Amino acid sequence: MARETKVSMTEGSLLKVVVQVAVPIVLSNLLTASYQIVNGLWVGQLGMQAIAAVAASGPMFYVLVSLGSGLATAGSVLIAQYEGARRGEGVDHIAAQTLLMVAGVGAGFALAGWLLSRPLLHAIGVEPGLEGLTAHYLAISYLGMVPLFGFMAIQGMLQAVGEVRFAFRVMLASVLVNAALDPVFIFLLHWGVAGAAIATVTAQVLALALGLQHILTGRSALHLKPAHFRPDLGHMKRAFAIGMPASIEQATRTFGSLALMSTAAQFGAQGLAAFGMGTRLMNFFFGPILGLSVATAAVVGQNIGAGRMDRAEAAGRLCAWLGFGVLTAIGLALVPAAPFIMGAMSPNDPGLIRSATGFVYVFAPFLGLMAVSQTLLGVFRGAGSTRQSMTISIVMQWGFQLPTAWGLAFLTSAGVTGVWWSYVAANVAASVIAILWFTRGPWRRSLVAEAAAQPA
C-alpha cells in the first residue's frame, strides 16, 4: 500500500514548509477544541447547573491529561530529531515505546481520577449541589483516558515526521461523530450531561482505532513491527527525562486553571459558569495556538537533527511573528461577535451572558501575545530543552497570573473581572520572558548527537 505523503522540513522555502506543516496541525487542534464547544452548545440548553458542572469538570480532567502528555511530547521531540537525522529504524522504535508508555500511564490515571474526583471537587469549593453531577460527568470521561492518550501520541508522532494530513482527517471524523451523538445521547435518550461525556468517549475510541490501523498496516510514514514493542528500559528512562518537564509544565498550567476556576467559583454559580463559557471559547483559539507551537517544534526538531541550527532559529522567529499577526487580527475581530457567541452558549440568562462577554472583551485582543509565548515554548521543546519551557510556564502562571487574579478579585472592586484580567498579565509576562530566552538563552540541543556520545 502507498504510504502517506510527508512534508520535508529540512529543505526548501521555510515559509512554505511552515505553512504546509502548521495548517493541518492547527486545523486538527481547532477540531479538538471544538469538542468542548459542541458539547457546550448542547449542554447549555440544560441550564446553568449543567454548564457549571461541565466547567468544573474541565480542569479536573485535564490535570491528568496534562500529567501524561509529557510522554507524547518526548516521543514527538525524539522522532522529529531522528527523522531530521534520517534514522528511520530509530523513529519506529521510539514510536512503539511511546505507545507502550502512554497506554500504561493512561490506564493508571483513569483509575486515579475515578477514585479522587469527588474529594478534589469538594476541596476546590464546588457547590454541594454540583458535586454529584460533575463527578458523574468525570467518571464517564475518565473511561476515554487510554484512547485519548493513545491517539494523542499517534497524532504527535505522525506530525513530527511530517505526515500532517492524516491526523486532521481522523479528527474531522471524530468531531462529526461527537456532534452527531451529542443530541441523541443528551436529549433523545435523556442522559443529560452524562450523554455529552459518552459521545466524546465514543469519538475518542474511534480516533484511536483509525490511528492504530494506519501505523500498523504499512500506510504510514511510521511502520511499526512487533519487535519494536519489546520494552526498552533505556529508552523509557531517556523519554521520562525529556517528558517529565513537559508533563510538569502542562500540569502546572492545568492546576493553575483549577486555581483560577476556584477563584471564579467564589462568586457563585454565575461566576463559575461565566468562567467555563469564556475559557471554552478561549481554549477554542488556544488549540490552534498550540497547533502552531507543535508545528514549530517539529520543524525546529527536524532541522536540529539534520544539523541545521540556523534554519531552526529562523523557523522559530518566523512562527512567532506569524502567530502574533494572525491571532491578533482574529482576537480583534472576535470582540464585536462576543455577545452573540456567549448568547448561543446560554440563551436564557442575560446576566451570565454579560459576565461571559466581559471575559471575551478582556482576553481576545491579546491572543497574539499568547501565540508568541506558546510558539517560542515550542522552539524550546523541539530542541529537547523541555526544562526551559517548563520554567517559563511556571513563572508565567504562578508568578504573574494567579497573584494578579487573587489580588484584583479580592483586594479591589473588580470582583470576578479580576480573574479575566489575569490572563492579560500572564500573556505579557510570558512573551517577554520567552523572547529574552530565545535570543539569549542556551536552549539549542541535539538529542541524536547526545545519544551517539553515550556509551553503548
N, C-alpha and C positions, 0 to 999 in steps of 0.2 A: 504494500500500500504506500502511496506517496506520503511523504512527510509534510507537515505544515511549513509554510514559508516563514523564515525568521529574518529579523532585521539585523544587518551587520552594523554594529555600533562603533567600530574602531576605524572606520574609513568613510570617506565621502563628506558631503556638506553636513556640518554639525547641526545646523538649524533643521535640515531635512530629517536627520536621524532623530533629533529630539521630538519633532512633530510626529514622526512615524511611531515612535515608542510611546510618547506621552498620551496621544489622543485616545487610543484604545484603552489604556490603563485608566485614564481619567474617566472615560465613559463607563468602564467597569465599576469604578468606585462610586460613580454617580448612581449607577443602578443599585449598588449595595446600599447606599444611603437611602434610596427610595423605598427599601423595605420598611423603614420606620415611618416615612412619610405616608405610604399607602396604609400601613396599619393605623397610623394616627388619624387619617381621614375617616376610616371606618369606625374606629374606637370612639372618635369624637362625637359620633351620633348617639353614644350611650350615656353621655353626660360627664360632668366634672369629676365625679368619683372615679370613673373608668380612665379618664385622661390622667388624673393624678396617679393612679395605680401603675399605669404603664410608664409614666415619667419616673416614678420611684424605682421601678424595676431596672431601668436602663443602666445606671451606674453599678448596681449590684451585679448585673450580668457581665458587664464589660470589664469589671475588675478582674474577673477570672480569665476572660478572653485576652486581656492585655498581658497578664502574667504569662500566658502560654505563647503569646505572639513572638516572643524573642527567638524561639527555636526556628520558627518560619523565617524570621528576619536573618538569622545566622545562615540558614540554608541558602537563602537568596543571595546574600553577600558573597558567600564562598563560591556559589555556582557562577555568579557574574564574573568574578575574577578568574576562575578556572576556565570559563568559556573564552574570555579575552586572551588567555594564555594558550588556547587551543588544546586543552587537556580533557578530551571528551569522556574517557572512561572514568576519570575522577568526578566529572559532573554527574554521571549516572549514579555512581556510588554515593555521593553526597545527597542526591535526591532521595534515594531509598532509605538512607539512615535518617534523614529528616522526617520522612513519613512515619517511620517506626517511633521516633521520639514524640511527635505531636499526637499520635494515636494514644500512647500511654499517658501522656500529660492530660489530654482531653478527657479521658475516662476518669482519671483521678480528680480533676477539677469539677467534673459534673457531679460526682458523689459529694465532694466538699461543699459545693454550692447548695445542693439539695438539703444537706444537714444544717447549714449555717444561715440560710436566708432569713428565717424568722427572727433569730436573735439579733442579726445585723440591722434588719428593718426597725426593730424596736430601739436599737442603740442610736440610730441616726435621727430618731424623732418623728418617724412616720406615724400619723394619727392611727389610733387603735382600729378605727373603722375601716382603714385602708389596708391594714396588715394582711388580713386573710385573702383579699382579692389580689394583692400584689404577690404574695407568696405562691398562690396558685398559678399565676402567670409565669413566675420564675421557675417553678417546678417543671413545667412543660418545656420552657425554653432551654433548661439545662440538658434535656434529652438530645438536643441538637448540638451539644458541645463537640462531640467527636467528629461528626460530618462537617461542622463549621471549621474546626481546626484543620481537618484533612484537606478540604478544598482550598482553604486559605494558604496552606503550604504549597499545594499544587499550582495555584494561581501565581504565587510569588516566584516560584522556581521557573515556571514557563516564561514569565515576564523577564526574568534575569537572563535567559538565553536568547531573548529577542523574539520569542513566539508570543505575541501580544494580542492576537485576534481571537484565539480560542476562548480565553477566559471571558472576553466580552460576550461572545455568543452564548456561553453557558450561563453567565449572569443574567442575560436578557431572558433566556428561557426560565430561569429560576424566579425572576421577578414577576414574569407573566403568570406563572403557576401560583405564586403567592397572592397576586392581585385577584386572580380568578377564584381562589379558595376562600379568601377573606370574607366576602359577603355570604358565601354559602355556610361557612362554619359559624360566623358571628350571629347571623340573623336567621337564615333558613333552618339551621339545626339548633338555634337558640343556645349556643355555647358561650356567647358573650365575649368577654376579654380573653378567656382561655382559647376561644376559636382562632383569634389572631395569632397566638403563640403556636397552635397546632399547624396552621397554614405555613408559618415561617419554617418550622422544623421539617415539614414535608418538602418544601422547596430546597432546603439545605441538603437533605438526603439525596434528592435528585441531582444537585450540582456535584456532590462527591462521586456519585455513581458514574456520571458522564466524564469527570476528570480522571478517575481511575481507568476507565475503559480507554481513554485517549493515550495515557502514558504507558499502558501495559500491552498495547496491541500493535506497536510499530507505527502509529500515526503521528507521533510527536517527535520533536527535536530531542526530547528525553526518551530513552529507550531502556527501560528498567527490566532486569532479568532476576530470577530467583536468587542468584549468587550475590547480587547487590544488597539483598536484605539480611545477609548474615550480620549479626550485631558487631559493630566495630567500636570498642570502648575508647580507643584512642581518638577516633573522630568525634565521638559523643562528648568527650571531655573538652575537645577544642571548640566544638559547637556551643557547648554551655558557656565557655569563657567569652565567646563573642556574643551569644544571645542573651546572657543574663543581664548585662547593662541595658539592652533593648527592652527586655521584659520589665525591668525596674522603671525605665523611662515611661513605658506605656502604663504600668500600674500606678505610678505616682500621679500621672495625668488623670487616670480614672478615679483614684482616691481623691484627688483634688476636685473632680466633678462631683463626687459624692459629698464632699465637704461644702461645696457651693450649693448643691441641692438641699443639704441640711439647713444652710443659712436661709435659702428661699422658703423652706418649709416653716420657718419660724413666723412667717407672715400668713399662715393658714393655707387652706386648700387652694385658694386662688393664686397665692404666690407660688406654690409648688406646681400647679397646672400651667401657669404662665411660663415658668422656668422650663417645664417639659416641652411646651409648644415652641418656645423660642429656640431652645437648644436643638430640637428636632430639625428646625429649618436651618440653623447654623451648621449642624452636622451634615445636612444635605450638601452644603458647599464645602465643608471640611473634607468630605470624602474625595472630591476632585483635587483638592489641595494635596491631600495625602497621596493621591494618584500621581500627581506631578512629582512629589517627593520620591515615590517609588521609582518612577521613570528616571529621575536624576540619579538615584543610587545605582540603577542598572547601568546607565551609560558611564558614570564615573567608575564603577567597579570593573566593567569590561576593559576600559581604557587603561586603568591602573594595571590590570592583569597583563595587558599587552605591552606594558612598559611605556605608555604614552601619557605621562603625568601632565604635560602641558595641555593636552586635549581634555583631560579630566577636569582641570581647573577651569578651562574655557566653558565646558559644559555646565559647571556649577554656576558661573556668572550668568550665562545665557538663560538658564532655567529660572534663576531668581528674578531677573528683570521681566521675563515673560510672565511669571506668576503674578508679580506686582501689578503689571499693566492690565492684564485680563481680569484679575479678581477685583481690582479697584473699580474698573468700569462696571462689572457685574454688581458689586455692592452698592454703587450709587444708583444703578437702575432699579435695584431691589427696594429702595426706600419708598417710592410712591406706591409700590404694589403691596407693601406690608399689611395694611388694613384688610385688603381683600383675601390675602393668603391666610392670615390669622382668623378671619371670619369664616373661612371654609373649614378650618380645624375645629371651631367651636361656634356653630351658627346661632346658638340660643343664649349667649351670655355676653352682653355688651361690656361689662366691667372686665371680664377676663380678656376679651379681645383688645381692649385699650392697654392693659398691662403688658400683654404679649407683644403688641405692636410697638410699644415703647422700647422693649428689648431689641427688636429688629432695627429701630431707628438708631440705636447706640452702636451695635456691633457691625452693621452692614458696611458703613463707609470705610472700615478698617480691615476688610477682608484681604486687601492687597498686602498689608503688613504680615498678616497671618501666613500668607503664601510665601513671603520672603523667608521667614524664620523656618518654616517646615521644609522648604526646598533646600536650604543650606544644611539643615539637620540630615536630609537625605544624602547630601555630599559626604558628610562625615560617616554615615552608615555604609555607603558604598565603598569607602576606603577601609572599612573594618574598624573605624575608630568610634565604636559604639559608646565608649565611656564618655567621650566629649559630648555626644548628642544627649546622653542621659543627664549629664551635669547641667547643661544649658536648660533642659526641660524642667528639671527640679527647681533651679533658681528662678526660672520664669514663673512657675505656678505657685510655689511655696514661699518664694521670697518677695514676689510682687502681687500676684493675683489674689491669693487668699487674704493677706493682710488688708489689701485695698477693699475687698468685698466686705469684710467684717467691719472695718473702720467706717466706711461710708454708710453701711446698712444700720449700724447701731450707735454710732457716735455723731451722726448728722441727721438731718431731716430727710435724706434721700430715701430711706427705707429700702425696699426690695430693689429699687432702681440702682442702688449702690452695687448690687451683685452684677447688674448689667455692665456698669462702667468698669468693673474689674477686668473684663475681657480686653478692653482697650489698653489698660495699664500693662497687662501681660504681653500683648502683641508688640507694643512699642519696645518694652524691655528685651524681649526675645530677639527681635530684629536687630537691635543694636549689638547685643552680645554675639549673635551668630555672625554678623558681618565682620566684627573685630576678630573673631576666632578664624574665620575663613581667610582673612587677609594676613593674619599674623601668627596663627596658632599652628602647632605641629600635628596636623591631622592626617598627613599622607602616609599610607601603609600598604605594602604589597603582601597579601596573605599567602600567595603562591610562593614568593621568594622566602618568606618566613618558614613555610613548611619544608622547602627544599634544603634550608640551612639546618633543620633539626636532624639529630642522629636517627637512623632507621631503627 
